[in-house]
Amino acid sequence: MKLLQAKLAKYDEPQKAKAAGVYPYFRMIESDQDTEVYIDGKKVLMFGSNSYLGLTNHPKVKEAAIAATKKYGTGCAGSRFLNGTLDIHVELEHRLAKFVGKEEAIVYSTGFQVNLGVVSCLTGREDYIIWDELDHASIIEGRRLSFSNSLKFKHNNMESLEKVLKGCAPDKVKLIVVDGIFSMEGDIARLDKIVELAKKYNANIMVDEAHGIGVIGDHGRGVCNHYGVTDDVDLIMGTFSKSFASLGGFIACDAVTANYLRHHSRSYIFSASATPAAIGAANAALDIMMSEPERQNHLWDITNYSLQGFRELGCEIGHTSTPIIPLYIRNNEKTFMITRRLLEEGIFVNPVVSPAVAPDSTLIRFSLMATHTKEQVDFALEKIGKCFKELDIIK
């Protein structure tokens, strides 16, 4: 065995989990991403999806993806920088900029590439990237690629953030980067307070709205809109893989910043363009966000119903107030076991274990879609209560 393979062979955690019958990843779904899916021929309730508005199988979204493919083909065979810019890319960028309230928007091939390419290139060696300790992995990778000073503050802790800002050179760029809604914990960034501190210390702000757009704010415009601080936030990031029911992402900002990113952001310049189908689907999803506000309204009705149900059940759900509901287990082994038991009971949820989180912070991520019903939530609450009691997680 070569040295590389010998080194990698020492990693055997997946094999151990498979041997124990609790490996929870790469479960094959045999149907569309709806509130009910099929796994191994069995119908399962889906509470592990990020399709918050439930649009992945909406007829208009599918028709738009098909129409774009028929007109433009299956791919662009190049980057946006060279031969891969279509008129529908530009049309969607104009619409997104107007939607979130910025001068311009730039569409990337994935949401991960947005954060990777934006965070890594905006600030210089003597500048600062200041980030929440629970920011998404794509933000973490972006700041790792940057040559700037990287400073972390405690999650949603404004005293910690101010302490970090105080220690920065006043004449250098300070970019605060936060999730709008945190993807695992489900809590909302304190953007009103972050804006106050940014003004006090002359800092810039970038907000990852991946889990906020479509969910919160006027017609789903996101957390910045919810707080009324859109003009105070310099960069707004969004992804198409959640409420937009597609694949891709965007950054919205002022024209000066957009010009710089188009010519320096490596994950944008050196990646193939988002496919016509993806752009067509995202465009249609945006139409539905604007024309069917009842979807967002129902999402919040079912969210509040679920939050109340979990509290009455005695589950520990942290500080969430959104369709992302963490069910804390605080034990790796039990988290794997619960995931398996719930699938056996017909409930699909996602486990979050170490090293993604500390061993005593493991959780089940329960997420809602606008197409879920109270009856489906009641069924899930019953099964979760049963399984949690079996493993002595609740009494």
Secondary structure, DSSP 8 states (H G I E B T S, - for coil): --HHHHHHTT--HHHHHHHTT---S-----S-SSSEEEETTEEEEE-S---TT--TT-HHHHHHHHHHHHHH-S--SSBTTTT---HHHHHHHHHHHHHHT-SEEEEESSHHHHHHHHHTTSS-TTSEEEEETT--HHHHHHHHHS-SEEEEE-TT-HHHHHHHHHTS-TTS-EEEEEESB-TTT--B--HHHHHHHHHHTT-EEEEE-TTTTTTSSGGG--HHHHHT-GGG-SEEEEESSSTTSSS-EEEEE-HHHHHHHHHH-HHHHTSB---HHHHHHHHHHHHHHHH-HHHHHHHHHHHHHHHHHHHHHT---TT--SSEEEEE---HHHHHHHHHHHHHTTEE-EEE-TTTS-GGG-EEEEE--TT--HHHHHHHHHHHHHHHHHTTS--
